[in-house]
Amino acid sequence: MSIQIKRMQPGDELAFAQIAPEVFDELIQPERLRDYLLEPGHLMLLAFDGGLVVGQCAAVIHRHPDKLTELYIDEVGTASTHRRQGIATRMVEAMFAWGRELGCREAWLGTELDNLEANGLYRKVGGKGEQMAYYEFEL
């Protein structure tokens, strides 16, 4: 069976019924999922193997008053059983296309320097990486 990449919209919550391990970091919370899908500018793609979700790519449209509109790739996840099959590449490229349709002229993301799989993927789709500092804050 071929892998299908689909854009999620409000009302698509049932598509998340069967998710393979390692696609998301934590369990999906129904109210958070609903709110995410309802939020303008939040984008999500799912990769399906039949009815099973085997990949996800989440992004946010980042608008500025003084710069180009950007697409921020927030998450990319693929089930370990489905890695090295081009699914993440297809999802990122599909997200870039969706971002272009919505007026984005640039895209960006961040990952750890030691995340070799992610860095390989992002170079493969044309990314130019630099070292950077990353900070987290509890609010």
N, CA, C and O atoms as a GROMACS GRO file, in nm:
protein
  556
    1MET      N    1   0.085  -0.118   0.000
    1MET     CA    2   0.000   0.000   0.000
    1MET      C    3   0.089   0.124   0.000
    1MET      O    4   0.191   0.127   0.068
    2SER      N    5   0.052   0.224  -0.075
    2SER     CA    6   0.132   0.346  -0.081
    2SER      C    7   0.096   0.440   0.034
    2SER      O    8  -0.016   0.439   0.085
    3ILE      N    9   0.192   0.519   0.073
    3ILE     CA   10   0.175   0.616   0.180
    3ILE      C   11   0.104   0.739   0.124
    3ILE      O   12   0.144   0.792   0.020
    4GLN      N   13   0.000   0.783   0.193
    4GLN     CA   14  -0.076   0.901   0.152
    4GLN      C   15  -0.045   1.015   0.248
    4GLN      O   16  -0.046   0.996   0.370
    5ILE      N   17  -0.018   1.133   0.194
    5ILE     CA   18   0.005   1.254   0.274
    5ILE      C   19  -0.120   1.339   0.263
    5ILE      O   20  -0.164   1.371   0.152
    6LYS      N   21  -0.178   1.377   0.378
    6LYS     CA   22  -0.303   1.453   0.377
    6LYS      C   23  -0.292   1.576   0.467
    6LYS      O   24  -0.232   1.571   0.575
    7ARG      N   25  -0.351   1.685   0.421
    7ARG     CA   26  -0.361   1.807   0.499
    7ARG      C   27  -0.475   1.794   0.599
    7ARG      O   28  -0.586   1.755   0.562
    8MET      N   29  -0.448   1.827   0.723
    8MET     CA   30  -0.551   1.820   0.827
    8MET      C   31  -0.621   1.956   0.839
    8MET      O   32  -0.559   2.061   0.827
    9GLN      N   33  -0.750   1.949   0.865
    9GLN     CA   34  -0.834   2.067   0.879
    9GLN      C   35  -0.921   2.051   1.003
    9GLN      O   36  -0.930   1.941   1.057
   10PRO      N   37  -0.985   2.159   1.049
   10PRO     CA   38  -1.081   2.141   1.158
   10PRO      C   39  -1.184   2.035   1.120
   10PRO      O   40  -1.234   2.033   1.007
   11GLY      N   41  -1.216   1.948   1.214
   11GLY     CA   42  -1.310   1.840   1.188
   11GLY      C   43  -1.243   1.708   1.151
   11GLY      O   44  -1.311   1.606   1.141
   12ASP      N   45  -1.112   1.709   1.131
   12ASP     CA   46  -1.039   1.587   1.093
   12ASP      C   47  -0.986   1.510   1.214
   12ASP      O   48  -0.899   1.424   1.198
   13GLU      N   49  -1.036   1.537   1.331
   13GLU     CA   50  -0.984   1.474   1.453
   13GLU      C   51  -0.989   1.322   1.448
   13GLU      O   52  -0.901   1.257   1.506
   14LEU      N   53  -1.088   1.264   1.383
   14LEU     CA   54  -1.098   1.118   1.377
   14LEU      C   55  -0.983   1.054   1.298
   14LEU      O   56  -0.957   0.935   1.312
   15ALA      N   57  -0.916   1.133   1.214
   15ALA     CA   58  -0.802   1.081   1.139
   15ALA      C   59  -0.687   1.041   1.232
   15ALA      O   60  -0.597   0.967   1.191
   16PHE      N   61  -0.689   1.090   1.356
   16PHE     CA   62  -0.584   1.063   1.454
   16PHE      C   63  -0.615   0.940   1.540
   16PHE      O   64  -0.550   0.919   1.642
   17ALA      N   65  -0.712   0.860   1.500
   17ALA     CA   66  -0.758   0.746   1.582
   17ALA      C   67  -0.650   0.639   1.598
   17ALA      O   68  -0.637   0.582   1.706
   18GLN      N   69  -0.575   0.613   1.494
   18GLN     CA   70  -0.471   0.508   1.500
   18GLN      C   71  -0.336   0.570   1.463
   18GLN      O   72  -0.312   0.604   1.347
   19ILE      N   73  -0.250   0.584   1.563
   19ILE     CA   74  -0.119   0.648   1.542
   19ILE      C   75  -0.009   0.548   1.581
   19ILE      O   76  -0.010   0.493   1.691
   20ALA      N   77   0.084   0.527   1.491
   20ALA     CA   78   0.197   0.439   1.519
   20ALA      C   79   0.286   0.502   1.626
   20ALA      O   80   0.290   0.625   1.639
   21PRO      N   81   0.357   0.421   1.702
   21PRO     CA   82   0.450   0.474   1.803
   21PRO      C   83   0.556   0.564   1.739
   21PRO      O   84   0.598   0.541   1.626
   22GLU      N   85   0.598   0.664   1.813
   22GLU     CA   86   0.708   0.755   1.779
   22GLU      C   87   0.672   0.862   1.677
   22GLU      O   88   0.758   0.940   1.637
   23VAL      N   89   0.547   0.868   1.634
   23VAL     CA   90   0.507   0.973   1.540
   23VAL      C   91   0.498   1.107   1.614
   23VAL      O   92   0.546   1.209   1.565
   24PHE      N   93   0.437   1.106   1.732
   24PHE     CA   94   0.428   1.224   1.817
   24PHE      C   95   0.509   1.198   1.944
   24PHE      O   96   0.534   1.083   1.979
   25ASP      N   97   0.549   1.304   2.011
   25ASP     CA   98   0.627   1.291   2.134
   25ASP      C   99   0.544   1.242   2.251
   25ASP      O  100   0.594   1.168   2.336
   26GLU      N  101   0.418   1.280   2.257
   26GLU     CA  102   0.329   1.247   2.367
   26GLU      C  103   0.196   1.199   2.310
   26GLU      O  104   0.175   1.205   2.188
   27LEU      N  105   0.107   1.152   2.397
   27LEU     CA  106  -0.028   1.114   2.354
   27LEU      C  107  -0.106   1.237   2.310
   27LEU      O  108  -0.092   1.345   2.367
   28ILE      N  109  -0.186   1.220   2.208
   28ILE     CA  110  -0.271   1.329   2.159
   28ILE      C  111  -0.381   1.355   2.262
   28ILE      O  112  -0.448   1.263   2.308
   29GLN      N  113  -0.398   1.482   2.296
   29GLN     CA  114  -0.506   1.526   2.384
   29GLN      C  115  -0.617   1.582   2.296
   29GLN      O  116  -0.594   1.680   2.224
   30PRO      N  117  -0.737   1.525   2.298
   30PRO     CA  118  -0.844   1.566   2.205
   30PRO      C  119  -0.871   1.716   2.204
   30PRO      O  120  -0.887   1.775   2.097
   31GLU      N  121  -0.875   1.780   2.320
   31GLU     CA  122  -0.905   1.924   2.322
   31GLU      C  123  -0.790   2.006   2.264
   31GLU      O  124  -0.813   2.108   2.199
   32ARG      N  125  -0.667   1.962   2.286
   32ARG     CA  126  -0.552   2.032   2.227
   32ARG      C  127  -0.551   2.015   2.075
   32ARG      O  128  -0.521   2.109   2.001
   33LEU      N  129  -0.582   1.894   2.030
   33LEU     CA  130  -0.589   1.868   1.887
   33LEU      C  131  -0.695   1.956   1.822
   33LEU      O  132  -0.670   2.018   1.718
   34ARG      N  133  -0.813   1.960   1.881
   34ARG     CA  134  -0.922   2.043   1.827
   34ARG      C  135  -0.878   2.188   1.818
   34ARG      O  136  -0.896   2.253   1.714
   35ASP      N  137  -0.819   2.241   1.926
   35ASP     CA  138  -0.774   2.380   1.927
   35ASP      C  139  -0.666   2.406   1.824
   35ASP      O  140  -0.665   2.510   1.758
   36TYR      N  141  -0.573   2.311   1.809
   36TYR     CA  142  -0.466   2.326   1.710
   36TYR      C  143  -0.525   2.337   1.569
   36TYR      O  144  -0.489   2.427   1.493
   37LEU      N  145  -0.615   2.246   1.536
   37LEU     CA  146  -0.672   2.246   1.401
   37LEU      C  147  -0.759   2.368   1.374
   37LEU      O  148  -0.772   2.410   1.260
   38LEU      N  149  -0.819   2.424   1.479
   38LEU     CA  150  -0.902   2.544   1.462
   38LEU      C  151  -0.821   2.673   1.449
   38LEU      O  152  -0.872   2.773   1.398
   39GLU      N  153  -0.698   2.670   1.493
   39GLU     CA  154  -0.616   2.792   1.497
   39GLU      C  155  -0.570   2.832   1.356
   39GLU      O  156  -0.499   2.755   1.291
   40PRO      N  157  -0.609   2.951   1.308
   40PRO     CA  158  -0.560   2.996   1.177
   40PRO      C  159  -0.407   3.005   1.178
   40PRO      O  160  -0.347   3.053   1.274
   41GLY      N  161  -0.347   2.959   1.074
   41GLY     CA  162  -0.201   2.965   1.064
   41GLY      C  163  -0.129   2.844   1.119
   41GLY      O  164  -0.008   2.833   1.104
   42HIS      N  165  -0.201   2.753   1.184
   42HIS     CA  166  -0.141   2.627   1.227
   42HIS      C  167  -0.170   2.522   1.119
   42HIS      O  168  -0.285   2.502   1.080
   43LEU      N  169  -0.067   2.458   1.071
   43LEU     CA  170  -0.080   2.362   0.963
   43LEU      C  171  -0.030   2.226   1.010
   43LEU      O  172   0.067   2.217   1.084
   44MET      N  173  -0.097   2.120   0.967
   44MET     CA  174  -0.052   1.986   1.000
   44MET      C  175  -0.080   1.892   0.883
   44MET      O  176  -0.188   1.893   0.824
   45LEU      N  177   0.021   1.812   0.851
   45LEU     CA  178   0.010   1.705   0.754
   45LEU      C  179   0.025   1.573   0.828
   45LEU      O  180   0.104   1.562   0.922
   46LEU      N  181  -0.049   1.473   0.785
   46LEU     CA  182  -0.030   1.338   0.836
   46LEU      C  183   0.003   1.246   0.719
   46LEU      O  184  -0.046   1.265   0.608
   47ALA      N  185   0.088   1.148   0.746
   47ALA     CA  186   0.120   1.043   0.649
   47ALA      C  187   0.048   0.917   0.695
   47ALA      O  188   0.060   0.876   0.811
   48PHE      N  189  -0.026   0.855   0.604
   48PHE     CA  190  -0.106   0.737   0.636
   48PHE      C  191  -0.056   0.615   0.559
   48PHE      O  192  -0.026   0.622   0.439
   49ASP      N  193  -0.048   0.504   0.630
   49ASP     CA  194  -0.028   0.372   0.570
   49ASP      C  195  -0.159   0.299   0.596
   49ASP      O  196  -0.178   0.242   0.704
   50GLY      N  197  -0.248   0.301   0.499
   50GLY     CA  198  -0.385   0.256   0.523
   50GLY      C  199  -0.450   0.355   0.619
   50GLY      O  200  -0.450   0.475   0.593
   51GLY      N  201  -0.506   0.306   0.728
   51GLY     CA  202  -0.567   0.394   0.828
   51GLY      C  203  -0.474   0.432   0.941
   51GLY      O  204  -0.515   0.501   1.034
   52LEU      N  205  -0.348   0.386   0.936
   52LEU     CA  206  -0.253   0.410   1.043
   52LEU      C  207  -0.170   0.535   1.014
   52LEU      O  208  -0.110   0.547   0.906
   53VAL      N  209  -0.166   0.628   1.109
   53VAL     CA  210  -0.082   0.747   1.096
   53VAL      C  211   0.062   0.704   1.122
   53VAL      O  212   0.094   0.653   1.230
   54VAL      N  213   0.149   0.725   1.023
   54VAL     CA  214   0.290   0.685   1.036
   54VAL      C  215   0.385   0.805   1.028
   54VAL      O  216   0.506   0.789   1.039
   55GLY      N  217   0.329   0.924   1.011
   55GLY     CA  218   0.413   1.044   1.007
   55GLY      C  219   0.330   1.168   1.028
   55GLY      O  220   0.209   1.170   1.002
   56GLN      N  221   0.397   1.272   1.076
   56GLN     CA  222   0.331   1.401   1.093
   56GLN      C  223   0.431   1.513   1.071
   56GLN      O  224   0.550   1.500   1.100
   57CYS      N  225   0.380   1.624   1.020
   57CYS     CA  226   0.459   1.745   1.003
   57CYS      C  227   0.369   1.861   1.042
   57CYS      O  228   0.262   1.881   0.984
   58ALA      N  229   0.413   1.938   1.142
   58ALA     CA  230   0.336   2.052   1.192
   58ALA      C  231   0.414   2.180   1.165
   58ALA      O  232   0.537   2.183   1.175
   59ALA      N  233   0.342   2.286   1.130
   59ALA     CA  234   0.406   2.414   1.099
   59ALA      C  235   0.314   2.529   1.139
   59ALA      O  236   0.195   2.511   1.164
   60VAL      N  237   0.374   2.646   1.144
   60VAL     CA  238   0.301   2.768   1.180
   60VAL      C  239   0.339   2.877   1.081
   60VAL      O  240   0.456   2.894   1.047
   61ILE      N  241   0.240   2.951   1.035
   61ILE     CA  242   0.265   3.068   0.952
   61ILE      C  243   0.309   3.181   1.046
   61ILE      O  244   0.238   3.215   1.140
   62HIS      N  245   0.424   3.238   1.018
   62HIS     CA  246   0.481   3.342   1.103
   62HIS      C  247   0.483   3.472   1.023
   62HIS      O  248   0.565   3.489   0.932
   63ARG      N  249   0.394   3.562   1.058
   63ARG     CA  250   0.383   3.690   0.987
   63ARG      C  251   0.457   3.799   1.063
   63ARG      O  252   0.455   3.803   1.186
   64HIS      N  253   0.521   3.887   0.989
   64HIS     CA  254   0.596   3.998   1.046
   64HIS      C  255   0.549   4.129   0.983
   64HIS      O  256   0.503   4.129   0.868
   65PRO      N  257   0.559   4.239   1.055
   65PRO     CA  258   0.526   4.368   0.993
   65PRO      C  259   0.638   4.420   0.904
   65PRO      O  260   0.615   4.510   0.823
   66ASP      N  261   0.759   4.366   0.919
   66ASP     CA  262   0.874   4.422   0.848
   66ASP      C  263   0.953   4.321   0.766
   66ASP      O  264   1.054   4.356   0.705
   67LYS      N  265   0.910   4.196   0.763
   67LYS     CA  266   0.984   4.092   0.691
   67LYS      C  267   0.887   4.006   0.612
   67LYS      O  268   0.765   4.018   0.625
   68LEU      N  269   0.944   3.920   0.530
   68LEU     CA  270   0.862   3.826   0.454
   68LEU      C  271   0.786   3.732   0.547
   68LEU      O  272   0.831   3.703   0.658
   69THR      N  273   0.672   3.685   0.501
   69THR     CA  274   0.597   3.585   0.575
   69THR      C  275   0.674   3.453   0.568
   69THR      O  276   0.717   3.411   0.461
   70GLU      N  277   0.690   3.390   0.685
   70GLU     CA  278   0.769   3.268   0.695
   70GLU      C  279   0.683   3.149   0.735
   70GLU      O  280   0.576   3.163   0.796
   71LEU      N  281   0.731   3.033   0.698
   71LEU     CA  282   0.674   2.908   0.744
   71LEU      C  283   0.771   2.849   0.845
   71LEU      O  284   0.886   2.819   0.811
   72TYR      N  285   0.726   2.832   0.968
   72TYR     CA  286   0.809   2.772   1.072
   72TYR      C  287   0.770   2.626   1.084
   72TYR      O  288   0.657   2.595   1.123
   73ILE      N  289   0.861   2.535   1.052
   73ILE     CA  290   0.837   2.392   1.067
   73ILE      C  291   0.863   2.357   1.214
   73ILE      O  292   0.976   2.363   1.260
   74ASP      N  293   0.759   2.322   1.284
   74ASP     CA  294   0.766   2.300   1.428
   74ASP      C  295   0.800   2.156   1.463
   74ASP      O  296   0.875   2.132   1.558
   75GLU      N  297   0.747   2.060   1.391
   75GLU     CA  298   0.767   1.918   1.423
   75GLU      C  299   0.766   1.835   1.295
   75GLU      O  300   0.690   1.864   1.202
   76VAL      N  301   0.849   1.734   1.293
   76VAL     CA  302   0.844   1.630   1.191
   76VAL      C  303   0.867   1.499   1.264
   76VAL      O  304   0.967   1.483   1.334
   77GLY      N  305   0.776   1.405   1.247
   77GLY     CA  306   0.790   1.276   1.313
   77GLY      C  307   0.747   1.164   1.222
   77GLY      O  308   0.647   1.174   1.151
   78THR      N  309   0.823   1.055   1.225
   78THR     CA  310   0.791   0.936   1.147
   78THR      C  311   0.807   0.813   1.236
   78THR      O  312   0.903   0.804   1.313
   79ALA      N  313   0.715   0.721   1.225
   79ALA     CA  314   0.724   0.596   1.300
   79ALA      C  315   0.854   0.525   1.264
   79ALA      O  316   0.896   0.526   1.148
   80SER      N  317   0.919   0.464   1.363
   80SER     CA  318   1.047   0.396   1.337
   80SER      C  319   1.030   0.285   1.233
   80SER      O  320   1.124   0.252   1.162
   81THR      N  321   0.912   0.227   1.224
   81THR     CA  322   0.885   0.121   1.127
   81THR      C  323   0.878   0.173   0.983
   81THR      O  324   0.881   0.095   0.888
   82HIS      N  325   0.869   0.305   0.968
   82HIS     CA  326   0.851   0.363   0.835
   82HIS      C  327   0.961   0.463   0.798
   82HIS      O  328   0.945   0.539   0.702
   83ARG      N  329   1.070   0.462   0.871
   83ARG     CA  330   1.180   0.554   0.840
   83ARG      C  331   1.261   0.503   0.721
   83ARG      O  332   1.257   0.385   0.686
   84ARG      N  333   1.334   0.598   0.661
   84ARG     CA  334   1.422   0.569   0.546
   84ARG      C  335   1.342   0.526   0.423
   84ARG      O  336   1.392   0.451   0.339
   85GLN      N  337   1.218   0.574   0.413
   85GLN     CA  338   1.133   0.546   0.297
   85GLN      C  339   1.093   0.673   0.223
   85GLN      O  340   1.014   0.668   0.129
   86GLY      N  341   1.148   0.788   0.266
   86GLY     CA  342   1.117   0.915   0.200
   86GLY      C  343   0.990   0.982   0.249
   86GLY      O  344   0.948   1.082   0.191
   87ILE      N  345   0.930   0.931   0.355
   87ILE     CA  346   0.804   0.988   0.404
   87ILE      C  347   0.827   1.128   0.460
   87ILE      O  348   0.751   1.220   0.429
   88ALA      N  349   0.929   1.145   0.542
   88ALA     CA  350   0.956   1.278   0.600
   88ALA      C  351   0.990   1.378   0.490
   88ALA      O  352   0.946   1.493   0.496
   89THR      N  353   1.067   1.336   0.391
   89THR     CA  354   1.099   1.424   0.278
   89THR      C  355   0.971   1.469   0.209
   89THR      O  356   0.954   1.588   0.181
   90ARG      N  357   0.882   1.376   0.181
   90ARG     CA  358   0.757   1.409   0.114
   90ARG      C  359   0.673   1.505   0.199
   90ARG      O  360   0.613   1.599   0.146
   91MET      N  361   0.669   1.481   0.331
   91MET     CA  362   0.590   1.569   0.418
   91MET      C  363   0.647   1.710   0.421
   91MET      O  364   0.572   1.807   0.412
   92VAL      N  365   0.779   1.723   0.434
   92VAL     CA  366   0.840   1.856   0.439
   92VAL      C  367   0.820   1.928   0.306
   92VAL      O  368   0.786   2.047   0.305
   93GLU      N  369   0.839   1.860   0.196
   93GLU     CA  370   0.816   1.923   0.066
   93GLU      C  371   0.670   1.962   0.047
   93GLU      O  372   0.641   2.067  -0.010
   94ALA      N  373   0.577   1.879   0.094
   94ALA     CA  374   0.434   1.912   0.086
   94ALA      C  375   0.402   2.032   0.176
   94ALA      O  376   0.319   2.116   0.140
   95MET      N  377   0.468   2.042   0.291
   95MET     CA  378   0.447   2.156   0.379
   95MET      C  379   0.501   2.283   0.315
   95MET      O  380   0.438   2.389   0.325
   96PHE      N  381   0.617   2.275   0.249
   96PHE     CA  382   0.669   2.391   0.177
   96PHE      C  383   0.569   2.437   0.071
   96PHE      O  384   0.544   2.557   0.058
   97ALA      N  385   0.511   2.344  -0.003
   97ALA     CA  386   0.413   2.379  -0.106
   97ALA      C  387   0.292   2.447  -0.044
   97ALA      O  388   0.243   2.547  -0.097
   98TRP      N  389   0.243   2.394   0.067
   98TRP     CA  390   0.127   2.453   0.136
   98TRP      C  391   0.162   2.593   0.183
   98TRP      O  392   0.082   2.686   0.169
   99GLY      N  393   0.280   2.609   0.239
   99GLY     CA  394   0.325   2.742   0.283
   99GLY      C  395   0.330   2.841   0.168
   99GLY      O  396   0.286   2.955   0.182
  100ARG      N  397   0.384   2.798   0.053
  100ARG     CA  398   0.388   2.887  -0.064
  100ARG      C  399   0.247   2.929  -0.105
  100ARG      O  400   0.223   3.045  -0.138
  101GLU      N  401   0.153   2.833  -0.102
  101GLU     CA  402   0.013   2.866  -0.136
  101GLU      C  403  -0.044   2.972  -0.043
  101GLU      O  404  -0.131   3.050  -0.083
  102LEU      N  405   0.003   2.975   0.081
  102LEU     CA  406  -0.047   3.069   0.182
  102LEU      C  407   0.036   3.197   0.191
  102LEU      O  408   0.018   3.276   0.283
  103GLY      N  409   0.126   3.217   0.096
  103GLY     CA  410   0.200   3.342   0.089
  103GLY      C  411   0.337   3.342   0.156
  103GLY      O  412   0.400   3.448   0.163
  104CYS      N  413   0.384   3.229   0.204
  104CYS     CA  414   0.516   3.223   0.266
  104CYS      C  415   0.624   3.229   0.159
  104CYS      O  416   0.611   3.168   0.053
  105ARG      N  417   0.729   3.303   0.188
  105ARG     CA  418   0.841   3.314   0.094
  105ARG      C  419   0.969   3.254   0.150
  105ARG      O  420   1.068   3.238   0.079
  106GLU      N  421   0.966   3.221   0.278
  106GLU     CA  422   1.080   3.156   0.343
  106GLU      C  423   1.026   3.053   0.440
  106GLU      O  424   0.911   3.059   0.483
  107ALA      N  425   1.112   2.957   0.474
  107ALA     CA  426   1.078   2.858   0.577
  107ALA      C  427   1.200   2.841   0.667
  107ALA      O  428   1.314   2.860   0.624
  108TRP      N  429   1.174   2.804   0.791
  108TRP     CA  430   1.285   2.780   0.884
  108TRP      C  431   1.244   2.677   0.987
  108TRP      O  432   1.126   2.650   1.007
  109LEU      N  433   1.343   2.620   1.051
  109LEU     CA  434   1.322   2.522   1.157
  109LEU      C  435   1.451   2.511   1.236
  109LEU      O  436   1.554   2.566   1.197
  110GLY      N  437   1.445   2.442   1.345
  110GLY     CA  438   1.563   2.418   1.425
  110GLY      C  439   1.566   2.273   1.468
  110GLY      O  440   1.462   2.210   1.488
  111THR      N  441   1.686   2.219   1.483
  111THR     CA  442   1.703   2.086   1.538
  111THR      C  443   1.838   2.079   1.607
  111THR      O  444   1.924   2.165   1.586
  112GLU      N  445   1.857   1.980   1.688
  112GLU     CA  446   1.982   1.962   1.759
  112GLU      C  447   2.093   1.922   1.661
  112GLU      O  448   2.068   1.852   1.563
  113LEU      N  449   2.214   1.966   1.690
  113LEU     CA  450   2.326   1.933   1.603
  113LEU      C  451   2.354   1.784   1.598
  113LEU      O  452   2.402   1.733   1.496
  114ASP      N  453   2.323   1.712   1.706
  114ASP     CA  454   2.350   1.568   1.708
  114ASP      C  455   2.234   1.483   1.655
  114ASP      O  456   2.242   1.360   1.660
  115ASN      N  457   2.129   1.545   1.605
  115ASN     CA  458   2.018   1.472   1.545
  115ASN      C  459   2.052   1.447   1.398
  115ASN      O  460   2.009   1.521   1.310
  116LEU      N  461   2.130   1.344   1.374
  116LEU     CA  462   2.185   1.318   1.242
  116LEU      C  463   2.077   1.292   1.137
  116LEU      O  464   2.089   1.339   1.024
  117GLU      N  465   1.972   1.216   1.174
  117GLU     CA  466   1.865   1.188   1.077
  117GLU      C  467   1.796   1.317   1.034
  117GLU      O  468   1.775   1.339   0.915
  118ALA      N  469   1.762   1.402   1.130
  118ALA     CA  470   1.694   1.528   1.097
  118ALA      C  471   1.783   1.617   1.014
  118ALA      O  472   1.739   1.674   0.914
  119ASN      N  473   1.909   1.631   1.053
  119ASN     CA  474   2.000   1.716   0.977
  119ASN      C  475   2.018   1.664   0.834
  119ASN      O  476   2.026   1.743   0.741
  120GLY      N  477   2.024   1.534   0.818
  120GLY     CA  478   2.033   1.476   0.684
  120GLY      C  479   1.910   1.508   0.600
  120GLY      O  480   1.922   1.545   0.483
  121LEU      N  481   1.792   1.495   0.661
  121LEU     CA  482   1.667   1.528   0.591
  121LEU      C  483   1.666   1.674   0.547
  121LEU      O  484   1.635   1.703   0.432
  122TYR      N  485   1.700   1.765   0.638
  122TYR     CA  486   1.689   1.907   0.606
  122TYR      C  487   1.791   1.950   0.502
  122TYR      O  488   1.763   2.039   0.422
  123ARG      N  489   1.909   1.888   0.501
  123ARG     CA  490   2.005   1.915   0.393
  123ARG      C  491   1.952   1.860   0.260
  123ARG      O  492   1.969   1.923   0.155
  124LYS      N  493   1.888   1.745   0.265
  124LYS     CA  494   1.834   1.681   0.145
  124LYS      C  495   1.730   1.768   0.075
  124LYS      O  496   1.724   1.772  -0.048
  125VAL      N  497   1.649   1.839   0.154
  125VAL     CA  498   1.544   1.924   0.094
  125VAL      C  499   1.592   2.067   0.071
  125VAL      O  500   1.510   2.157   0.048
  126GLY      N  501   1.724   2.089   0.078
  126GLY     CA  502   1.780   2.218   0.040
  126GLY      C  503   1.810   2.313   0.154
  126GLY      O  504   1.839   2.430   0.130
  127GLY      N  505   1.805   2.266   0.276
  127GLY     CA  506   1.832   2.353   0.390
  127GLY      C  507   1.979   2.385   0.404
  127GLY      O  508   2.067   2.305   0.370
  128LYS      N  509   2.005   2.505   0.454
  128LYS     CA  510   2.140   2.549   0.483
  128LYS      C  511   2.150   2.569   0.633
  128LYS      O  512   2.084   2.658   0.688
  129GLY      N  513   2.230   2.488   0.700
  129GLY     CA  514   2.236   2.492   0.846
  129GLY      C  515   2.353   2.569   0.899
  129GLY      O  516   2.457   2.580   0.835
  130GLU      N  517   2.335   2.622   1.018
  130GLU     CA  518   2.439   2.690   1.092
  130GLU      C  519   2.431   2.644   1.236
  130GLU      O  520   2.329   2.589   1.279
  131GLN      N  521   2.536   2.665   1.311
  131GLN     CA  522   2.526   2.640   1.453
  131GLN      C  523   2.445   2.752   1.514
  131GLN      O  524   2.451   2.867   1.469
  132MET      N  525   2.369   2.718   1.617
  132MET     CA  526   2.288   2.819   1.682
  132MET      C  527   2.269   2.783   1.827
  132MET      O  528   2.288   2.667   1.866
  133ALA      N  529   2.233   2.879   1.907
  133ALA     CA  530   2.199   2.855   2.046
  133ALA      C  531   2.049   2.835   2.055
  133ALA      O  532   1.973   2.897   1.981
  134TYR      N  533   2.008   2.750   2.145
  134TYR     CA  534   1.867   2.720   2.164
  134TYR      C  535   1.835   2.736   2.312
  134TYR      O  536   1.905   2.681   2.398
  135TYR      N  537   1.731   2.811   2.342
  135TYR     CA  538   1.690   2.834   2.481
  135TYR      C  539   1.546   2.796   2.498
  135TYR      O  540   1.464   2.819   2.409
  136GLU      N  541   1.513   2.738   2.612
  136GLU     CA  542   1.374   2.709   2.648
  136GLU      C  543   1.340   2.787   2.773
  136GLU      O  544   1.426   2.810   2.858
  137PHE      N  545   1.214   2.826   2.783
  137PHE     CA  546   1.167   2.901   2.899
  137PHE      C  547   1.038   2.840   2.948
  137PHE      O  548   0.949   2.812   2.867
  138GLU      N  549   1.023   2.820   3.077
  138GLU     CA  550   0.894   2.780   3.133
  138GLU      C  551   0.813   2.904   3.157
  138GLU      O  552   0.863   3.003   3.212
  139LEU      N  553   0.688   2.900   3.118
  139LEU     CA  554   0.598   3.015   3.138
  139LEU      C  555   0.489   2.980   3.237
  139LEU      O  556   0.404   3.064   3.267
   0.00000   0.00000   0.00000
